[in-house]
Amino acid sequence: MAEQAGPSIGAIQAGQAALARQHSTAADADRVLADALASAHAATVEGTGRLDTITAEIDDAVQKQAALALDSPMGAREFQRFLIAKQREIIAVVAHAREVDGVKKTVLENLRPHYATPAG
């Protein structure tokens, strides 16, 4: 019986060590995941805020179109420049969101193996 206890204790200890490593790996992955989600959320809130600001600026300009002299060639040209500038700002917000999306997608793909359970 003593012969069986030796290998069993060793097997139990090896199993415990493997589980501790797996737990540590999952905990590290959880921290990376939490950071990725928090930063993605912050980027989304920031982008939404920027788009809301752009919307308000455009709405304000439309409300004040009489004062902008849009019926004159110069006024119409200035308003066109204003709208083009706002379009560029929107494109920048969307481009940044896509960039963040790509980075976060890579982070999540790299985390996948850390959550895999060992076969058997």
Helices and strands as residue ranges (DSSP letters): H 2-63, H 73-111, G 112-115
